[in-house]
Amino acid sequence: MSESVRLLLVGSNGGVCRGIELLLSGEAGVEIVGRAESVTSAIRLGRDVAPNTVLIDLESLGERGLEEAAELKGQIAATVIVLSLRDDQQSRQRADAAGLRFVSKQSGSDGLLALLRERPV
């Protein structure tokens, strides 16, 4: 990683966010700069903490999760990664079409860490 990852976590599932925080707490070059339960609060917080990456627990946002993630991308100058239980071609294509990065919860910690390391800004 050439540049440190300034990560904003978004999701209402506290267990998922805590797990990600634990996973990344010892990871060199990754700083968690904030946590928000909704896209609306993430947009406000993002303007204050200036993340360069946002990780969204897609399922915790409900049916409009992908649309809300795309809205956040339009409001904050950061790479937006959606974390999803779904791991199918359609989900990946929808995320890609919205300009979002995609990682499946099924890929485990290695998948998330690899995506953070290759993160374009």
C-alpha positions as CSV (number, residue, x, y, z in Angstrom):
1,M,0.0,0.0,0.0
2,S,1.6,3.2,-1.1
3,E,-0.9,5.4,0.8
4,S,-2.4,4.8,4.1
5,V,-6.1,3.7,4.0
6,R,-8.3,6.1,6.0
7,L,-11.3,3.9,6.4
8,L,-14.9,4.9,7.3
9,L,-17.1,1.9,8.2
10,V,-20.8,2.1,7.4
11,G,-23.4,-0.3,8.7
12,S,-26.0,-0.8,11.3
13,N,-24.9,-4.3,12.2
14,G,-22.6,-3.7,15.2
15,G,-21.2,-7.2,15.1
16,V,-20.0,-6.9,11.6
17,C,-18.4,-3.5,12.2
18,R,-16.7,-4.7,15.4
19,G,-15.4,-7.7,13.6
20,I,-13.9,-5.6,10.8
21,E,-12.4,-3.2,13.4
22,L,-10.7,-6.2,15.1
23,L,-9.5,-7.6,11.8
24,L,-8.0,-4.3,10.8
25,S,-6.7,-3.0,14.1
26,G,-3.3,-4.6,13.7
27,E,-3.1,-4.0,10.0
28,A,-0.2,-1.6,9.0
29,G,-1.3,1.2,6.8
30,V,-5.0,1.1,7.8
31,E,-6.6,3.7,10.1
32,I,-10.3,3.5,10.9
33,V,-11.3,7.2,11.0
34,G,-15.0,6.7,11.8
35,R,-18.1,4.6,12.0
36,A,-21.6,5.4,10.9
37,E,-24.8,3.4,11.0
38,S,-26.4,5.0,7.9
39,V,-25.4,6.6,4.6
40,T,-26.8,9.9,5.8
41,S,-24.6,9.9,8.9
42,A,-21.7,8.6,6.9
43,I,-22.0,11.6,4.5
44,R,-21.9,14.0,7.4
45,L,-19.1,12.2,9.2
46,G,-17.1,11.7,6.0
47,R,-17.0,15.5,5.4
48,D,-15.3,15.8,8.8
49,V,-12.9,12.9,8.9
50,A,-11.9,12.8,5.1
51,P,-11.7,9.1,4.5
52,N,-10.1,7.9,1.3
53,T,-12.0,4.6,1.6
54,V,-15.5,3.7,2.8
55,L,-16.5,0.2,3.6
56,I,-20.3,-0.5,3.6
57,D,-22.0,-3.5,5.0
58,L,-24.5,-3.7,2.2
59,E,-27.1,-6.0,3.9
60,S,-27.4,-3.7,7.0
61,L,-28.7,-0.9,4.7
62,G,-31.8,-2.8,3.6
63,E,-33.3,-3.1,0.1
64,R,-31.8,0.2,-1.2
65,G,-28.3,-0.5,0.0
66,L,-26.6,-0.4,-3.3
67,E,-28.4,2.8,-4.4
68,E,-27.5,4.4,-1.1
69,A,-23.9,3.3,-1.5
70,A,-23.8,4.9,-4.9
71,E,-25.3,8.1,-3.4
72,L,-22.5,8.2,-0.8
73,K,-19.9,7.8,-3.5
74,G,-21.3,10.9,-5.2
75,Q,-21.0,12.9,-1.9
76,I,-17.6,11.9,-0.6
77,A,-14.3,11.7,-2.6
78,A,-13.4,8.2,-1.6
79,T,-13.3,4.7,-2.9
80,V,-16.5,2.9,-1.8
81,I,-16.3,-0.8,-1.2
82,V,-19.5,-2.7,-0.6
83,L,-19.3,-5.8,1.6
84,S,-22.1,-8.3,0.8
85,L,-23.3,-11.8,1.7
86,R,-24.2,-12.3,-2.0
87,D,-21.4,-13.5,-4.2
88,D,-23.0,-13.7,-7.6
89,Q,-22.2,-12.2,-11.0
90,Q,-25.3,-9.9,-10.9
91,S,-24.4,-8.4,-7.6
92,R,-20.8,-7.8,-8.8
93,Q,-22.0,-6.2,-12.0
94,R,-24.5,-3.9,-10.3
95,A,-21.8,-2.7,-7.9
96,D,-19.4,-2.2,-10.8
97,A,-22.0,-0.3,-12.8
98,A,-22.5,2.0,-9.8
99,G,-18.8,2.7,-9.6
100,L,-18.4,0.7,-6.4
101,R,-15.8,-2.0,-5.5
102,F,-17.3,-5.3,-4.3
103,V,-16.1,-7.9,-1.8
104,S,-18.1,-10.9,-0.6
105,K,-18.2,-11.8,3.1
106,Q,-17.6,-15.3,1.8
107,S,-14.1,-14.3,0.7
108,G,-13.1,-13.8,4.3
109,S,-10.5,-11.5,5.7
110,D,-8.0,-12.2,2.9
111,G,-10.5,-10.9,0.2
112,L,-11.1,-7.7,2.1
113,L,-7.4,-7.1,2.9
114,A,-6.5,-7.7,-0.8
115,L,-9.0,-5.2,-2.0
116,L,-7.8,-2.6,0.5
117,R,-4.3,-3.1,-0.7
118,E,-5.2,-2.6,-4.4
119,R,-7.6,0.2,-3.6
120,P,-7.5,2.9,-6.3
121,V,-8.3,6.4,-5.0
